[in-house]
């Protein structure tokens, strides 16, 4: 949280359009609530055009916006003067925010637990906890109270507002949880670098799926009796994205007598993570258990307490099959080659296929999926200097903070064997559009460079 003296100076700042900094901060919050990305972008553009505000002052406006209470649903900008976000009351509470999911308004039950140990002078870590099939968010919160108290951590457990018949690996389910996370960031002072995800059964599948597709949102995950999936169609193949979570601390609890397909996929996933030298990925199997686990097998306070996201890592790897899920930290794939595909229909010669055993068939299909998956690796080698290696990537974008480039010199990107040099200019649009989409105060890009 910003110190009160700093806030006092912020509140006294007047913009060129005779609007106070708090007016613009509150408008940013209002823009962030708009349901459509195109509308948010249009409002950001209009806000920038209303007066000349420096990048430094926009950064200060963002920091103030993150301390204000959220704009209530349906409120206009002509409401009362904003006040500081109040300290949340300790204990368990159920909320019913209206979230925009797949373009529709969706009332979602969210259970929160605020520990008595919460330090209101600091941003709080948050654990997103996902329930099992047919359950509710309130089922998850009690098991995490002791850990929450130990860490001063807020537990947030959304309930599935849809059919709740098991995890369908659908975009709607993922979007509903991401919208719940946006709601949490608006209403609580969240430490963006200490957001964790956990879940049981259906919720374990969901925790894995979110991390594999959005690896830069979480500092650690703890899925239980749920895992990644290998399936060629319906967008359910997320095992192909495993390299995205190599740097992510993972504790997976799984009964060895559970569904053989689930157990096999988990063993394969952790075998591959081991080969990729993932430093903090561990599968804990319980030989005598089925669809069960031993919650006490992990010191959760120590695990989550030591996990922290680096918002600007020196090296970023992004594996993707669609540009809708192609962002990782400061790198975003913007165009894929034509042979990349979400669903995979392999071309199989019957005589060859029939001659393969089960392991051979699985390996054949995995290779077919890999051929239809894009991979991009980018490394920062100095101020304004980067190297990139891409497979099936036609174009990408670098989102740069002020410390990552020198505006007086061109940014250099060695992409394969070609050196790309481009001018990077600080742009308020880049800063504000990223903020209203991600609500992340710890990563504030001020310039974008498109390659090639």
C-alpha positions in Angstrom: 0.0 0.0 0.0 1.3 3.5 -0.8 2.4 5.5 2.2 0.0 8.2 3.4 2.4 11.1 2.7 2.9 9.9 -0.8 -0.9 9.7 -1.2 -1.3 13.3 0.0 1.0 14.5 -2.7 -0.8 12.4 -5.3 -4.2 13.9 -4.3 -2.9 17.4 -4.8 -1.8 16.9 -8.4 -3.9 18.6 -11.0 -4.0 17.4 -14.6 -3.8 19.5 -17.7 -7.6 19.2 -18.1 -8.3 20.6 -14.6 -9.2 17.2 -13.4 -7.6 15.9 -10.2 -5.5 12.8 -10.2 -8.3 11.0 -8.2 -10.8 11.8 -10.9 -8.6 9.9 -13.4 -7.8 7.1 -11.0 -11.5 6.5 -10.4 -12.2 6.6 -14.2 -9.5 3.9 -14.7 -11.4 1.7 -12.2 -14.7 2.5 -14.0 -13.1 1.6 -17.4 -11.7 -1.6 -15.9 -15.3 -2.7 -15.1 -16.5 -2.4 -18.7 -17.4 -5.8 -20.0 -16.0 -5.6 -23.6 -12.3 -5.2 -24.3 -13.0 -3.0 -27.3 -15.0 -0.6 -25.1 -12.2 -0.5 -22.5 -9.7 0.3 -25.3 -11.9 3.1 -26.7 -12.4 4.6 -23.2 -8.6 4.5 -22.6 -8.0 6.3 -25.9 -10.6 9.0 -24.9 -9.0 9.4 -21.5 -5.5 10.0 -22.9 -6.8 12.5 -25.4 -8.4 14.7 -22.8 -5.1 16.3 -21.7 -1.4 16.0 -21.6 -0.2 13.7 -18.8 3.3 12.3 -18.5 4.0 8.6 -18.3 5.3 9.1 -14.8 2.1 10.8 -13.7 0.0 8.1 -15.3 2.0 5.6 -13.3 1.2 7.5 -10.1 -2.5 7.6 -11.1 -2.4 3.8 -11.5 -0.9 3.4 -8.0 -3.6 5.6 -6.6 -6.3 3.7 -8.5 -5.2 0.5 -6.9 -5.9 1.9 -3.4 -9.4 3.2 -4.1 -12.5 1.1 -3.4 -14.0 -0.7 -6.4 -16.7 1.1 -8.5 -20.0 -0.5 -7.6 -21.9 -2.3 -10.4 -23.9 0.2 -12.5 -22.4 3.3 -10.9 -21.5 6.2 -13.2 -18.6 8.5 -12.9 -20.7 11.3 -11.3 -21.0 9.5 -8.0 -19.6 10.6 -4.6 -15.9 11.5 -4.0 -13.7 8.3 -3.8 -12.5 7.1 -0.4 -9.6 4.8 0.5 -10.3 1.1 0.3 -11.4 0.0 3.8 -9.6 -2.8 5.7 -11.6 -6.0 5.1 -13.2 -7.5 8.2 -11.7 -10.8 9.4 -13.7 -14.0 9.0 -15.7 -15.8 6.4 -18.0 -14.0 4.0 -20.1 -14.9 1.0 -20.4 -12.4 -1.9 -22.5 -12.5 -5.1 -20.8 -10.3 -7.6 -22.1 -10.0 -11.1 -19.2 -11.1 -13.4 -19.1 -10.7 -17.2 -18.4 -14.2 -18.6 -18.5 -14.9 -22.3 -20.2 -11.6 -22.9 -23.0 -12.4 -20.4 -23.7 -11.1 -16.9 -23.3 -14.0 -14.5 -24.0 -13.8 -10.8 -21.3 -15.8 -9.0 -21.1 -16.9 -5.4 -17.7 -16.2 -4.0 -16.6 -17.2 -0.5 -13.7 -15.4 1.1 -11.8 -15.9 4.3 -9.9 -12.9 5.7 -7.5 -13.9 8.5 -7.1 -12.1 11.7 -3.4 -11.9 11.0 -4.0 -9.7 7.8 -1.5 -6.9 7.7 -3.4 -3.9 6.3 -0.2 -2.0 5.7 0.9 -4.5 3.1 -0.6 -6.0 0.0 -1.9 -9.5 0.9 -1.2 -12.9 -0.7 -4.3 -14.6 -2.2 -5.2 -18.2 -2.6 -7.8 -19.0 -5.3 -9.4 -22.3 -4.2 -11.6 -24.3 -6.6 -14.2 -26.9 -5.4 -15.0 -30.3 -6.7 -17.9 -31.5 -8.8 -21.3 -30.5 -7.4 -19.6 -28.5 -4.6 -19.5 -24.9 -3.7 -16.7 -22.4 -2.9 -17.6 -22.5 0.8 -16.5 -26.2 0.8 -12.9 -25.1 0.2 -12.3 -22.2 2.6 -12.3 -24.1 6.0 -9.4 -26.4 5.0 -7.1 -23.4 4.3 -7.9 -21.2 7.4 -4.8 -22.3 9.4 -2.5 -21.6 6.4 -4.2 -18.3 5.8 -3.7 -17.3 9.4 0.0 -18.3 9.2 0.6 -16.2 6.1 -1.8 -13.3 6.5 -3.3 -14.7 3.3 -6.8 -14.1 1.9 -8.6 -17.3 0.6 -11.0 -16.8 -2.3 -13.2 -19.6 -3.4 -15.6 -19.0 -6.3 -18.5 -21.4 -7.0 -19.2 -22.7 -10.4 -22.2 -20.8 -11.8 -22.8 -23.2 -14.7 -23.8 -26.9 -14.7 -21.3 -27.9 -12.1 -21.1 -31.5 -13.4 -17.3 -31.8 -13.5 -14.6 -29.9 -15.3 -15.3 -29.6 -19.0 -12.0 -27.9 -19.9 -14.0 -25.1 -21.4 -13.1 -21.5 -22.1 -16.2 -20.4 -20.2 -15.1 -22.1 -17.0 -11.6 -20.6 -17.2 -13.0 -17.1 -18.0 -15.3 -17.2 -15.0 -12.4 -17.8 -12.6 -10.3 -15.2 -14.3 -13.1 -12.7 -13.9 -13.4 -13.7 -10.2 -9.7 -12.9 -9.9 -10.3 -9.5 -11.5 -13.1 -8.9 -9.0 -10.7 -9.9 -6.1 -8.0 -7.5 -7.3 -10.6 -4.6 -7.4 -11.9 -5.2 -3.9 -8.8 -6.2 -2.0 -5.2 -4.9 -1.8 -3.7 -8.0 -3.5 0.0 -8.8 -3.8 0.0 -9.6 -7.5 3.2 -11.6 -7.1 1.8 -13.9 -4.5 -1.4 -15.2 -6.1 -1.8 -19.0 -5.7 -4.2 -21.6 -7.1 -5.4 -24.9 -5.6 -8.4 -27.2 -6.2 -9.8 -30.6 -5.5 -10.8 -33.1 -8.3 -12.7 -30.8 -10.7 -10.9 -27.9 -9.1 -7.5 -29.7 -9.4 -8.1 -30.0 -13.2 -9.0 -26.3 -13.2 -5.9 -25.2 -11.3 -3.7 -27.1 -13.7 -5.6 -25.8 -16.8 -5.3 -22.1 -15.7 -1.6 -22.4 -14.9 -0.8 -24.1 -18.2 -2.6 -21.5 -20.2 -1.9 -18.4 -18.1 1.4 -19.2 -16.4 2.3 -15.6 -15.5 -0.7 -15.1 -13.2 0.3 -17.4 -10.4 3.3 -17.7 -8.0 2.5 -21.4 -7.2 -0.2 -24.0 -7.6 -1.4 -27.0 -5.5 -3.8 -29.2 -7.5 -5.2 -32.3 -5.8 -6.6 -35.4 -7.5 -6.8 -33.5 -10.8 -4.3 -33.1 -13.6 -3.5 -32.0 -17.2 -5.1 -33.9 -20.0 -4.0 -35.4 -23.3 -6.9 -35.3 -25.8 -6.8 -34.4 -29.5 -10.0 -32.4 -29.8 -12.5 -30.0 -28.0 -9.6 -27.8 -26.9 -8.9 -30.1 -24.0 -5.3 -31.0 -24.7 -3.3 -28.9 -22.2 -0.5 -31.3 -21.6 1.1 -29.8 -24.7 1.6 -26.5 -22.7 3.7 -28.2 -20.0 6.8 -26.1 -20.6 4.9 -23.0 -19.7 5.0 -24.0 -16.0 8.6 -25.1 -15.7 9.5 -22.3 -13.3 6.3 -22.6 -11.3 6.4 -24.2 -7.8 3.9 -27.1 -7.9 2.7 -29.6 -5.2 0.3 -32.2 -6.6 -1.4 -34.6 -4.2 -2.7 -37.8 -5.9 -4.0 -41.2 -4.9 -2.2 -43.9 -6.9 -5.4 -46.0 -7.2 -7.4 -43.2 -8.8 -8.5 -43.2 -12.5 -5.6 -44.8 -14.5 -5.7 -42.2 -17.2 -5.4 -39.3 -14.8 -2.5 -41.0 -12.9 -0.7 -41.8 -16.1 -1.0 -38.2 -17.4 0.3 -36.9 -14.1 3.3 -39.3 -14.0 4.1 -38.3 -17.6 3.8 -34.6 -16.8 6.2 -34.7 -13.8 8.6 -37.0 -15.7 8.8 -34.3 -18.4 9.1 -31.5 -15.9 12.0 -33.4 -14.4 13.7 -33.5 -17.8 13.1 -29.8 -18.2 14.8 -29.3 -14.9 11.7 -27.8 -13.2 13.2 -26.8 -9.8 10.0 -26.9 -7.6 7.6 -29.3 -9.3 6.7 -32.3 -7.1 4.1 -35.1 -7.4 3.1 -36.7 -4.1 1.5 -40.1 -4.7 -0.3 -42.0 -2.0 -0.1 -45.8 -2.9 -3.1 -46.9 -0.8 -5.5 -44.1 -1.8 -7.9 -43.8 -4.8 -9.6 -40.5 -5.4 -8.2 -39.2 -2.2 -5.1 -37.4 -0.8 -3.3 -36.7 2.5 -3.6 -32.9 3.0 -1.1 -33.0 5.8 1.7 -34.3 3.6 2.8 -30.8 2.8 3.8 -27.9 5.0 1.6 -25.4 3.2 2.6 -22.3 5.1 6.2 -23.0 4.2 5.4 -23.9 0.5 3.2 -20.8 -0.2 5.3 -18.6 2.1 8.4 -19.1 0.0 6.7 -18.7 -3.4 6.8 -15.4 -5.2 6.3 -14.5 -8.9 9.0 -12.6 -10.7 6.9 -10.2 -12.9 9.9 -9.5 -15.2 11.9 -12.7 -15.6 15.0 -12.5 -17.8 13.9 -15.4 -19.9 10.3 -16.2 -21.0 9.1 -19.3 -22.8 5.6 -19.4 -24.2 4.0 -22.5 -25.8 0.6 -21.9 -27.4 -1.9 -23.1 -29.9 -4.0 -19.9 -30.2 -3.2 -16.2 -30.0 -6.0 -15.8 -27.4 -3.7 -17.6 -24.9 -0.3 -16.5 -26.0 0.8 -14.0 -23.4 3.4 -14.7 -20.8 4.9 -11.9 -18.7 6.4 -9.3 -21.2 6.1 -11.6 -24.3 3.1 -12.1 -26.4 2.8 -14.2 -29.6 0.6 -12.2 -32.1 0.6 -14.4 -35.1 1.0 -18.1 -35.5 1.9 -20.1 -38.6 -1.0 -21.8 -40.4 -0.2 -25.4 -39.3 -0.7 -24.5 -35.6 -4.1 -25.9 -34.4 -6.1 -26.2 -31.2 -7.6 -29.5 -32.2 -5.5 -32.1 -33.9 -6.6 -34.5 -36.6 -3.6 -36.7 -37.4 -3.0 -38.2 -40.8 -2.6 -41.9 -40.1 -1.7 -44.7 -42.6 -3.7 -47.7 -41.5 -0.9 -50.2 -42.0 1.6 -48.1 -40.0 -0.9 -47.4 -37.2 -1.9 -51.1 -36.8 1.7 -52.1 -36.5 2.2 -49.9 -33.4 1.7 -51.0 -29.8 -0.1 -48.7 -27.3 3.1 -46.9 -26.4 3.9 -46.4 -30.0 0.5 -45.0 -30.8 0.7 -42.6 -27.9 4.1 -41.4 -29.0 2.9 -40.9 -32.6 -0.1 -38.8 -31.4 2.1 -36.7 -29.1 4.4 -36.0 -32.0 1.4 -35.0 -34.2 0.3 -32.5 -31.4 3.8 -31.1 -31.1 3.9 -30.4 -34.8 0.8 -28.3 -34.4 2.0 -26.3 -31.3 4.0 -23.1 -31.3 6.9 -22.3 -29.0 8.6 -18.9 -28.5 11.6 -18.3 -26.2 12.9 -14.8 -25.6 15.8 -13.7 -23.4 16.8 -10.2 -22.3 20.5 -9.9 -22.8 20.9 -6.2 -21.9 19.1 -2.9 -21.9 17.1 -2.8 -25.1 18.7 -6.1 -26.4 16.9 -9.4 -26.8 17.4 -12.8 -28.4 14.4 -14.9 -29.6 13.9 -18.4 -30.9 10.6 -19.4 -32.4 9.0 -22.5 -33.8 5.8 -22.0 -35.8 5.7 -18.3 -34.6 5.1 -15.7 -37.3 5.2 -12.6 -35.1 5.3 -11.5 -31.5 5.3 -8.5 -29.3 7.6 -7.3 -26.5 5.9 -5.3 -23.7 8.7 -3.3 -22.1 8.9 -1.4 -18.8 10.8 1.8 -18.6 14.0 0.1 -17.3 14.1 -2.5 -20.1 15.0 0.0 -22.9 16.6 3.3 -23.7 14.3 5.6 -25.7 17.3 7.2 -27.4 18.4 3.9 -29.0 16.6 1.3 -31.1 15.6 -1.9 -29.5 17.5 -4.8 -30.9 16.0 -8.3 -31.2 17.9 -11.2 -32.7 15.1 -13.4 -34.0 16.7 -16.6 -35.3 19.4 -15.3 -37.6 17.9 -11.9 -38.3 18.5 -8.8 -36.3 15.4 -6.6 -36.0 15.9 -3.0 -34.8 12.9 -0.9 -33.9 12.4 2.4 -32.1 10.6 2.0 -28.7 8.6 5.1 -27.6 7.0 5.5 -24.2 3.2 5.4 -24.9 0.5 6.0 -22.3 -1.9 3.8 -24.3 0.4 0.7 -23.8 0.5 1.4 -20.0 -3.2 2.1 -19.5 -4.5 -0.7 -21.7 -2.4 -3.3 -20.0 -3.5 -2.0 -16.6 -7.2 -2.1 -17.3 -6.9 -5.6 -18.7 -4.6 -7.1 -16.0 -4.8 -4.8 -13.0 -1.2 -5.5 -12.2 0.7 -2.7 -10.4 4.0 -4.6 -10.3 4.4 -4.9 -14.1 3.7 -1.6 -15.9 4.8 -1.7 -19.5 5.2 1.7 -21.2 6.3 0.6 -24.7 5.5 -2.2 -27.2 7.8 -3.6 -29.9 6.4 -5.8 -32.6 8.7 -8.4 -34.2 9.3 -8.6 -37.1 
